[in-house]
Amino acid sequence: MSSEKAQFRAVADRSRCCGYGLCAAVCPSIYKLDADGLVYLDDDPVPPELEEDAREGAAACPAEAIWLEPITPE
């Protein structure tokens, strides 16, 4: 068993985003807002030091449009 911590990426269903911006208020390093106020993400793994903030930002979304999923090695 590996002692390495799993890596995660944030996923957003932009069709469900209502533009409240709570995710970006909680974790602006991960969750960005476009000109229309809708969330977008860089396609990068969430840095381990930001994982807790990223989870809190996802949980703050009233539309449940954001979640974290593990990155599985290919």
C-alpha positions as CSV (number, residue, x, y, z in Angstrom):
1,M,0.0,0.0,0.0
2,S,1.3,3.4,-0.9
3,S,1.7,6.1,1.7
4,E,1.3,8.8,-1.0
5,K,-1.7,10.9,-0.6
6,A,-4.3,10.7,-3.4
7,Q,-4.4,13.7,-5.8
8,F,-7.7,15.3,-6.7
9,R,-9.1,17.6,-9.3
10,A,-12.0,19.9,-9.1
11,V,-14.9,19.4,-11.5
12,A,-17.6,21.9,-12.3
13,D,-20.9,21.4,-14.1
14,R,-21.1,24.9,-15.6
15,S,-24.7,24.2,-16.8
16,R,-25.7,24.1,-13.1
17,C,-23.7,27.1,-12.0
18,C,-25.9,30.0,-10.8
19,G,-23.1,32.5,-10.4
20,Y,-23.3,33.0,-6.7
21,G,-19.5,33.0,-6.5
22,L,-19.3,31.4,-3.1
23,C,-16.8,28.9,-4.3
24,A,-14.4,31.6,-5.5
25,A,-14.9,33.5,-2.3
26,V,-13.8,30.5,-0.3
27,C,-11.0,29.2,-2.5
28,P,-10.0,31.8,-5.2
29,S,-6.9,29.8,-6.1
30,I,-9.0,27.0,-7.5
31,Y,-12.3,28.5,-8.5
32,K,-12.3,31.4,-10.9
33,L,-15.3,33.3,-12.3
34,D,-15.6,34.3,-15.9
35,A,-17.1,37.6,-17.2
36,D,-20.6,36.2,-16.7
37,G,-19.9,35.2,-13.1
38,L,-19.8,31.5,-13.8
39,V,-17.2,29.2,-12.4
40,Y,-14.3,27.8,-14.4
41,L,-11.3,25.7,-13.5
42,D,-7.8,25.2,-14.6
43,D,-7.3,21.6,-15.6
44,D,-4.7,21.0,-12.9
45,P,-4.6,18.8,-9.9
46,V,-5.6,20.5,-6.7
47,P,-2.4,21.1,-4.7
48,P,-2.5,19.1,-1.5
49,E,-2.2,22.2,0.6
50,L,-5.4,23.6,-1.0
51,E,-7.5,20.4,-0.9
52,E,-9.4,21.4,2.3
53,D,-10.2,24.9,0.9
54,A,-11.2,23.4,-2.4
55,R,-13.6,21.0,-0.6
56,E,-15.1,23.9,1.4
57,G,-15.5,25.9,-1.8
58,A,-17.3,23.0,-3.5
59,A,-19.5,22.5,-0.4
60,A,-20.4,26.2,-0.4
61,C,-22.0,25.9,-3.9
62,P,-25.8,26.1,-3.4
63,A,-26.3,24.5,-6.8
64,E,-24.0,21.5,-6.0
65,A,-22.3,22.2,-9.3
66,I,-18.7,21.5,-8.0
67,W,-17.1,18.5,-6.6
68,L,-13.6,16.9,-6.2
69,E,-12.8,13.6,-7.8
70,P,-9.6,11.5,-7.4
71,I,-7.2,11.5,-10.3
72,T,-6.6,7.9,-11.3
73,P,-3.2,7.0,-12.8
74,E,-3.4,5.7,-16.3
